[in-house]
Amino acid sequence: MNDEQLNKAIGRAQRAANLLADPTLVEAREHIEAELWRQFQRVPPSDTEALQYVAGMRYLHEKYFAFLASAVNDGKLASLEIERRKKTLREKIFG
């Protein structure tokens, strides 16, 4: 990655971290997870189609937050890469 891509990843990570920490999003996540659990409990075990539907909804819900967490991790790696490059440059200059 070039420096521009690394800086974009860092900015993206900060925005994703802000979203994950936002109280409204945290509340929404908890609400949706609770509702999915209620739906799962209401479905009779014999209704495999409904169970698959609820499981699919939960999967997609988890993927949304995994995507944001991945963006945060990518930004951390980008920061580490920038620091590594700075150290290498310092070593070249100062030996």
N, C-alpha and C positions, 0 to 999 in steps of 0.2 A: 504494500500500500504506500502511496505517496503521502506527503504531509497534509495535503488538502483532504484526502480521504480519511486520514486519521483524525483530523480536527472535526470533520463532519460526524464521524463515529462518536467522538467525545461529546459534541453538542447533542446528538441524538440520544446518547446515554443519559445526559442530564435531564432532557425533556421526559424520557421514559421514567427515570427515577422520581421526578416531580409528580408524574401521574400516579405511580405506584404508592407514593406517600400522601397523595391528596385525600383528605378525610372523606370527601363525597364519593370518590371512587372506591375507597376502602369499604365504606358503608354499602355501596351498590354491590360490590363483590360478595360481601357477607350476606346481603339480602338474597341475591341470586343463588348462592350456594345453599342457603336455608330452604329456598323455594324448590330447588331441584331435589333436595333431600325429602321434602314433604311429598313431592310428586312421586318419587321413587317408593316411598312408604305406602302410598295409596294404591299403587298398581298391584293387582293380584299376581302372584308368581306365575300363573298359567298364561298371562298376557305377555308373551315374549315380544310381540311387536311394540307394545307400549314401553316395556322395559328397555328395549333397544333404542327407542326414541329418546327416553330420558338419559340413558347412558351416552348417547351421541351428543345431546345438549351439554351434558357435563364435560365431555371430552373437548368440545369446542370452547366452552367457557374456560377450561384450564389452558387450552392452547393460546388464547388471547393473552393471558397473564404470563405464560411462558415466553411469548414473543417479546413482551416488554422486558422481562427479566434477561432475556438473551441480549437485547439492545444495551442494557446496563452492563452486562459482562463484556460485550464487544467494546464498549467505551473504556472499561478498565484496562483491557488488553491494549487498546490504542494508546492510552496514557502511558502504559509501561513501555510500549514501543518507542514513543517519543522520548521518554527518559533514557532509554537505552541508546538512542541515536545521539542525544545530547552528551552522554558520557563518552561515547565513541569519538565525537567531535572534540571534546575536551582533551581526551587522550592524544588525539592527533596533534592538537595545538601545543599542549603542555608536556607531552611525552609520557 
